[in-house]
Amino acid sequence: MSVHDDYRRRGIGRALLNALIEAADRWHGISRLELTVFTDNEAAIRLYRQAGFVTEGVLKSYALRDGMLADAFAMAWLRT
Ligand SMILES: CC(C)(COP(=O)(O)OP(=O)(O)OC[C@H]1O[C@@H](n2cnc3c(N)ncnc32)[C@H](O)[C@@H]1OP(=O)(O)O)[C@@H](O)C(=O)NCCC(=O)NCCS
């Protein structure tokens, strides 16, 4: 997910993520959501943690980013 630079820190990312979780949980019966996020993406990691995602592990050298291999977190949300 991505929010345009000019509209960040206004609650849009949180609203989008919460809408996705609510649709998955209440309308589709999905009990587990997964995502990957680069380990240095503090803004996204904070957003995901606030929404209830937990870190399940580190994916070493997950993807090539501007010529360097970067690590990513595997995160998941589970219905409680
Ligand atoms: C991550 C992203 C989607 C957040 O969208 P947003 O609309 O700016 O986020 P919100 O305003 O809803 O913020 C929700 C929470 O996210 C965290 N957050 C968002 N931007 C942050 C920043 N620059 N620094 C630290 N925390 C941040 C905060 O915890 C925030 O809660 P708070 O404002 O109560 O502190 C946005 O920064 C983005 O598009 N980034 C580039 C694309 C990207 O990295 N996507 C994720 C790929 S895995």
The ligand as a Gaussian input file, in Angstrom:
#p B3LYP/6-31G(d) Opt

LIG

0 1
 C        3.331000       3.593000       5.231000
 C        2.307000       4.598000       4.679000
 C        1.307000       3.849000       3.779000
 C        1.545000       5.220000       5.865000
 O        0.464000       5.994000       5.356000
 P       -0.038000       7.315000       6.135000
 O       -1.368000       7.684000       5.550000
 O        1.004000       8.361000       6.097000
 O       -0.185000       6.773000       7.624000
 P       -1.161000       7.318000       8.774000
 O       -1.234000       8.807000       8.721000
 O       -2.460000       6.575000       8.712000
 O       -0.344000       6.906000      10.085000
 C       -0.676000       5.747000      10.832000
 C        0.504000       5.379000      11.713000
 O        1.606000       4.945000      10.902000
 C        2.846000       5.352000      11.526000
 N        3.527000       6.304000      10.662000
 C        3.081000       6.819000       9.492000
 N        4.011000       7.639000       8.957000
 C        5.063000       7.630000       9.807000
 C        6.333000       8.265000       9.789000
 N        6.716000       9.074000       8.792000
 N        7.194000       8.008000      10.820000
 C        6.837000       7.183000      11.820000
 N        5.629000       6.559000      11.906000
 C        4.754000       6.783000      10.899000
 C        2.469000       6.013000      12.828000
 O        2.450000       5.013000      13.827000
 C        1.076000       6.496000      12.535000
 O        0.306000       6.683000      13.696000
 P        0.373000       8.093000      14.493000
 O        0.182000       9.181000      13.478000
 O       -0.740000       7.969000      15.489000
 O        1.740000       8.146000      15.098000
 C        3.001000       5.746000       3.908000
 O        4.057000       6.266000       4.695000
 C        3.538000       5.326000       2.550000
 O        2.833000       5.344000       1.537000
 N        4.853000       4.973000       2.523000
 C        5.503000       4.618000       1.241000
 C        5.051000       3.284000       0.713000
 C        5.356000       2.167000       1.693000
 O        6.425000       2.121000       2.292000
 N        4.369000       1.274000       1.837000
 C        4.503000       0.105000       2.691000
 C        5.155000      -1.016000       1.939000
 S        5.287000      -2.498000       2.915000

